[in-house]
Amino acid sequence: MRVAGWLGGRHASWLRGSRRAGFAALGVGFAVISLLTLRTVPALAACVGDCGEDDEVTVDELITMVNIALESTPVSACPVGDVDDDGAISINEIIA
């Protein structure tokens, strides 16, 4: 093994004798690091007011949000418009 030769003489004997164990430990180390750094990628957030979830906010969706703010339409008509999740849509959520 070139690395063992590069380390030279008696210092390389530990590498030659425990090569498999070393590679196994290295593999376990990479697995642990991978699991520790693994995180879920959040789904892209819906655009505020995109009631149809088609990546566009149209005039009719804005009107729906205004009607929700005026309490003439339930929040369930456009839940993505309720940014702070308080069960209502306010003007600051519409113009945000």
N, C-alpha and C positions, 0 to 999 in steps of 0.2 A: 504494500500500500504506500502510495507516494507521500501521504500526510505523515505516516509513521516514520518514513525515511527522513522527511524534512524535520521532524521533531528530534530525530537523532537518537541512536543507541538506546540506553536504558530508559530514557524518558518515554520512548515510543512503545515499550513493552506493555504498558497498561492499556494502550489503545488497541494493540493487536489482540490481547487476551480478552478484552471486553467489548469488542467491536459490535457484536450483535446486541448486547445489553445497552450499549451506548446509543445505537440507532433506535432501539425500542424506546428508550427513555426520551430521546429526541422526538420521536413520533408522538408519544404521550404528551410531551411538553407542548408540541404544536396543537394537539387536540384540545388541551386545556386552555391554551391561549385563544384558540378559535372559539371555543364555547364561551369564554369570558367576554370576548369582544363581539360575539354574535348578538345582533339586535334586530328587531323587526323593523322593516322599513314601513313607515306609516303611509297609508294610502293618501293620495293627493287630496287635499282639502277641497271641498266643494266651494265654488265661488258663492259668496254671500248674495242671496237673491236668485240663484240659479235653481228655481223651483222645479224645472223640468229635468235637471241634472244632465244637460246637454252641452255644458261648458260655455253657455251664453246666458246673459241676463237680458231678457227682452222687455219691451215696454209693458206688455201684459203682466209679466212677472213683477215689475215695479209697482204696477197698479194693485196687484194682489197683495204685495207687502204693505202698501199704503192702506188698503182696506183692513188688513190685519192690525195695523197701528191704530186705525179708527175703531177697532173692535167690531167691525161688521162682517169679518171673515175669521174663522178659527185659525190658529197658528198651524194646525195640521195641514193647511193648504200649502204652506211653504216653510217647513221646519228648518231648512238651511238658512232662512232669513233671520232666525232667532240666534244671533251670534253668542250672546251671553247666557243662553239656555235658561231664561227666566220665565218662559211661557208666554212671552209677549214680544212684539216687534216695536221698537221705538224709532224715532226719526234718525237718531245717530247710527242705528244699524242699517238704515236704508241708504244713507249718504256716505257710509264708510267706504 
